[in-house]
Amino acid sequence: MKLKLTKRAQRRVKLVGAWWREHRPAAPNAFADELEWAKREMLSRPNLSTRYETPSGKVCRRLLLQTTQQHVYYTVHENADLIIVHTVWGARRGRGPKL
């Protein structure tokens, strides 16, 4: 199975990673490390994470990065052998992203 990040996800990864490196000097690589863990999890067990439904009815999966409190939103396309990461979104925001 392959994993692909949308342009939006790529932008969010850069933004969150930069913020984490600047504001968390005790663990500057925590987000990058956790994201790598998440990628391995999604590839090895793609349907294990929480099912998430948007207000518009779109269904995807959501995986929580425990240390950095970020959710990774993605969809699994079994027929195409592909996982698409749509965005990374702060869990503390209290609402999900527009997907």
C-alpha positions as CSV (number, residue, x, y, z in Angstrom):
1,M,0.0,0.0,0.0
2,K,1.2,3.5,-0.8
3,L,0.7,6.7,1.3
4,K,0.2,10.1,-0.3
5,L,-0.2,13.5,1.3
6,T,-2.4,16.1,-0.3
7,K,-0.9,19.6,-0.9
8,R,-3.0,20.8,2.1
9,A,-1.5,18.0,4.3
10,Q,2.0,18.8,3.1
11,R,1.5,22.5,4.1
12,R,0.1,21.6,7.5
13,V,2.9,19.2,8.2
14,K,5.4,21.9,7.4
15,L,3.5,24.5,9.5
16,V,3.0,22.2,12.5
17,G,6.6,20.9,12.3
18,A,8.0,24.4,12.2
19,W,5.8,25.6,15.1
20,W,6.8,22.5,17.2
21,R,10.6,23.1,16.6
22,E,10.3,26.7,17.5
23,H,8.0,26.5,20.6
24,R,9.1,23.1,22.1
25,P,12.9,23.2,22.4
26,A,12.9,20.3,24.8
27,A,11.4,18.0,22.1
28,P,11.9,19.8,18.8
29,N,11.5,16.6,16.7
30,A,8.4,15.2,18.6
31,F,6.0,16.0,15.8
32,A,8.2,14.6,13.0
33,D,8.9,11.5,15.0
34,E,5.2,11.0,15.8
35,L,4.2,11.6,12.2
36,E,6.6,8.9,11.1
37,W,5.1,6.5,13.6
38,A,1.6,7.5,12.3
39,K,2.7,6.7,8.7
40,R,3.9,3.3,9.7
41,E,0.6,2.6,11.6
42,M,-1.5,3.7,8.7
43,L,0.4,1.5,6.3
44,S,0.4,-1.6,8.6
45,R,-3.2,-1.2,10.0
46,P,-5.0,1.3,7.8
47,N,-8.5,0.7,9.2
48,L,-7.7,0.5,12.8
49,S,-8.0,4.2,13.7
50,T,-11.2,6.0,14.5
51,R,-13.9,6.4,11.9
52,Y,-14.7,10.1,11.4
53,E,-17.7,11.6,9.7
54,T,-17.7,15.3,8.6
55,P,-20.8,17.5,9.0
56,S,-21.3,17.1,5.2
57,G,-21.4,13.3,5.6
58,K,-17.9,12.6,4.2
59,V,-16.3,9.6,6.0
60,C,-12.6,9.2,6.6
61,R,-10.3,8.0,9.4
62,R,-8.7,10.0,12.2
63,L,-5.5,9.0,14.0
64,L,-4.4,10.9,17.2
65,L,-0.7,11.7,17.7
66,Q,-0.7,11.5,21.5
67,T,2.3,13.7,22.3
68,T,1.6,16.6,20.0
69,Q,-2.2,16.3,20.1
70,Q,-2.6,16.4,16.4
71,H,-5.1,14.4,14.4
72,V,-4.1,12.9,11.0
73,Y,-7.2,12.7,8.7
74,Y,-7.0,10.2,5.9
75,T,-8.9,7.9,3.7
76,V,-8.1,4.3,2.7
77,H,-8.7,3.3,-1.0
78,E,-8.4,-0.4,-0.8
79,N,-9.0,-0.9,-4.6
80,A,-6.1,1.5,-5.5
81,D,-3.9,0.2,-2.7
82,L,-3.6,3.8,-1.5
83,I,-3.9,5.9,1.6
84,I,-4.5,9.6,1.2
85,V,-3.7,11.9,4.1
86,H,-6.0,15.0,3.8
87,T,-4.7,17.1,6.7
88,V,-3.2,17.3,10.1
89,W,-5.3,19.2,12.6
90,G,-5.0,20.2,16.2
91,A,-7.1,18.0,18.4
92,R,-7.5,20.8,21.0
93,R,-9.4,23.0,18.5
94,G,-12.6,21.3,19.5
95,R,-13.8,20.9,15.9
96,G,-12.6,19.1,12.9
97,P,-11.3,20.5,9.7
98,K,-13.3,21.2,6.6
99,L,-12.7,18.2,4.4
